[in-house]
Amino acid sequence: MELSLISNEELIEELLNRFDHAIFSGIKILDSMDNECDTTRVENTQQWTGNPYTCVGMCTGLSNDILEEYKEELYEEDDNQGNIYN
């Protein structure tokens, strides 16, 4: 199967249909900042399916996992800027 021939919308819909509860969030940078243009255009896609409370819990869990994984880097950056959060 050639996935590049399938639209993003159809691909995400098919993926979400395989789960009882699922979340998809993606950002695609369409063009980046340069000297002539001081804005960046992005395409933001967010879809979910299933029980809304379960999906919120999944988002919270994923956010906590990401923050836990990068906690040391985040605190190090904050310390370098004079901000300390505990």
Rosetta constraint file for C-alpha pairs under 8 A:
AtomPair CA 2 CA 6 HARMONIC 7.56 0.50
AtomPair CA 6 CA 10 HARMONIC 6.46 0.50
AtomPair CA 6 CA 11 HARMONIC 6.34 0.50
AtomPair CA 7 CA 11 HARMONIC 6.19 0.50
AtomPair CA 8 CA 12 HARMONIC 6.05 0.50
AtomPair CA 9 CA 13 HARMONIC 6.07 0.50
AtomPair CA 10 CA 14 HARMONIC 6.10 0.50
AtomPair CA 11 CA 15 HARMONIC 6.22 0.50
AtomPair CA 12 CA 16 HARMONIC 6.09 0.50
AtomPair CA 12 CA 24 HARMONIC 7.49 0.50
AtomPair CA 13 CA 17 HARMONIC 6.14 0.50
AtomPair CA 14 CA 18 HARMONIC 6.76 0.50
AtomPair CA 15 CA 19 HARMONIC 7.52 0.50
AtomPair CA 16 CA 21 HARMONIC 7.85 0.50
AtomPair CA 16 CA 22 HARMONIC 5.92 0.50
AtomPair CA 16 CA 23 HARMONIC 7.48 0.50
AtomPair CA 16 CA 24 HARMONIC 7.93 0.50
AtomPair CA 16 CA 48 HARMONIC 7.26 0.50
AtomPair CA 16 CA 49 HARMONIC 6.58 0.50
AtomPair CA 20 CA 49 HARMONIC 7.15 0.50
AtomPair CA 20 CA 50 HARMONIC 5.58 0.50
AtomPair CA 21 CA 48 HARMONIC 7.51 0.50
AtomPair CA 21 CA 49 HARMONIC 5.43 0.50
AtomPair CA 21 CA 50 HARMONIC 4.23 0.50
AtomPair CA 21 CA 51 HARMONIC 6.46 0.50
AtomPair CA 21 CA 54 HARMONIC 7.11 0.50
AtomPair CA 21 CA 55 HARMONIC 6.49 0.50
AtomPair CA 22 CA 48 HARMONIC 5.54 0.50
AtomPair CA 22 CA 49 HARMONIC 5.39 0.50
AtomPair CA 22 CA 50 HARMONIC 6.62 0.50
AtomPair CA 22 CA 55 HARMONIC 6.72 0.50
AtomPair CA 23 CA 46 HARMONIC 7.62 0.50
AtomPair CA 23 CA 47 HARMONIC 6.00 0.50
AtomPair CA 23 CA 48 HARMONIC 4.32 0.50
AtomPair CA 23 CA 49 HARMONIC 6.66 0.50
AtomPair CA 23 CA 55 HARMONIC 6.74 0.50
AtomPair CA 23 CA 59 HARMONIC 7.87 0.50
AtomPair CA 24 CA 45 HARMONIC 7.65 0.50
AtomPair CA 24 CA 46 HARMONIC 5.58 0.50
AtomPair CA 24 CA 47 HARMONIC 5.27 0.50
AtomPair CA 24 CA 48 HARMONIC 6.10 0.50
AtomPair CA 25 CA 44 HARMONIC 7.57 0.50
AtomPair CA 25 CA 45 HARMONIC 5.64 0.50
AtomPair CA 25 CA 46 HARMONIC 4.37 0.50
AtomPair CA 25 CA 47 HARMONIC 6.59 0.50
AtomPair CA 26 CA 44 HARMONIC 5.93 0.50
AtomPair CA 26 CA 45 HARMONIC 5.24 0.50
AtomPair CA 26 CA 46 HARMONIC 6.52 0.50
AtomPair CA 27 CA 42 HARMONIC 6.62 0.50
AtomPair CA 27 CA 43 HARMONIC 5.65 0.50
AtomPair CA 27 CA 44 HARMONIC 4.59 0.50
AtomPair CA 27 CA 45 HARMONIC 6.37 0.50
AtomPair CA 28 CA 42 HARMONIC 5.60 0.50
AtomPair CA 28 CA 43 HARMONIC 5.09 0.50
AtomPair CA 28 CA 44 HARMONIC 6.56 0.50
AtomPair CA 29 CA 40 HARMONIC 7.44 0.50
AtomPair CA 29 CA 41 HARMONIC 6.29 0.50
AtomPair CA 29 CA 42 HARMONIC 4.50 0.50
AtomPair CA 29 CA 43 HARMONIC 6.45 0.50
AtomPair CA 30 CA 40 HARMONIC 7.56 0.50
AtomPair CA 30 CA 41 HARMONIC 5.43 0.50
AtomPair CA 30 CA 42 HARMONIC 5.25 0.50
AtomPair CA 30 CA 43 HARMONIC 6.83 0.50
AtomPair CA 31 CA 40 HARMONIC 5.87 0.50
AtomPair CA 31 CA 41 HARMONIC 5.61 0.50
AtomPair CA 31 CA 42 HARMONIC 7.29 0.50
AtomPair CA 32 CA 39 HARMONIC 7.31 0.50
AtomPair CA 32 CA 40 HARMONIC 4.83 0.50
AtomPair CA 32 CA 41 HARMONIC 6.87 0.50
AtomPair CA 33 CA 37 HARMONIC 5.86 0.50
AtomPair CA 33 CA 38 HARMONIC 5.49 0.50
AtomPair CA 33 CA 39 HARMONIC 5.56 0.50
AtomPair CA 33 CA 40 HARMONIC 5.24 0.50
AtomPair CA 34 CA 38 HARMONIC 6.48 0.50
AtomPair CA 48 CA 55 HARMONIC 7.37 0.50
AtomPair CA 49 CA 55 HARMONIC 7.75 0.50
AtomPair CA 50 CA 54 HARMONIC 7.47 0.50
AtomPair CA 50 CA 55 HARMONIC 7.04 0.50
AtomPair CA 51 CA 55 HARMONIC 6.25 0.50
AtomPair CA 52 CA 56 HARMONIC 6.15 0.50
AtomPair CA 53 CA 57 HARMONIC 6.19 0.50
AtomPair CA 54 CA 58 HARMONIC 6.16 0.50
AtomPair CA 55 CA 59 HARMONIC 6.19 0.50
AtomPair CA 56 CA 60 HARMONIC 6.17 0.50
AtomPair CA 57 CA 61 HARMONIC 6.03 0.50
AtomPair CA 58 CA 62 HARMONIC 6.09 0.50
AtomPair CA 59 CA 63 HARMONIC 6.07 0.50
AtomPair CA 60 CA 64 HARMONIC 6.16 0.50
AtomPair CA 61 CA 65 HARMONIC 6.19 0.50
AtomPair CA 62 CA 66 HARMONIC 6.21 0.50
AtomPair CA 63 CA 67 HARMONIC 6.15 0.50
AtomPair CA 64 CA 68 HARMONIC 5.96 0.50
AtomPair CA 65 CA 69 HARMONIC 6.12 0.50
AtomPair CA 66 CA 70 HARMONIC 6.27 0.50
AtomPair CA 67 CA 71 HARMONIC 5.39 0.50
AtomPair CA 70 CA 74 HARMONIC 6.16 0.50
AtomPair CA 71 CA 75 HARMONIC 6.12 0.50
AtomPair CA 72 CA 76 HARMONIC 6.03 0.50
AtomPair CA 73 CA 77 HARMONIC 6.24 0.50
AtomPair CA 74 CA 78 HARMONIC 6.25 0.50
AtomPair CA 75 CA 79 HARMONIC 6.04 0.50
AtomPair CA 75 CA 84 HARMONIC 7.19 0.50
AtomPair CA 75 CA 85 HARMONIC 7.40 0.50
AtomPair CA 76 CA 80 HARMONIC 6.27 0.50
AtomPair CA 77 CA 81 HARMONIC 6.51 0.50
AtomPair CA 78 CA 82 HARMONIC 6.33 0.50
AtomPair CA 78 CA 83 HARMONIC 4.92 0.50
AtomPair CA 78 CA 84 HARMONIC 5.98 0.50
AtomPair CA 78 CA 85 HARMONIC 7.73 0.50
AtomPair CA 79 CA 83 HARMONIC 5.37 0.50
AtomPair CA 79 CA 84 HARMONIC 5.63 0.50
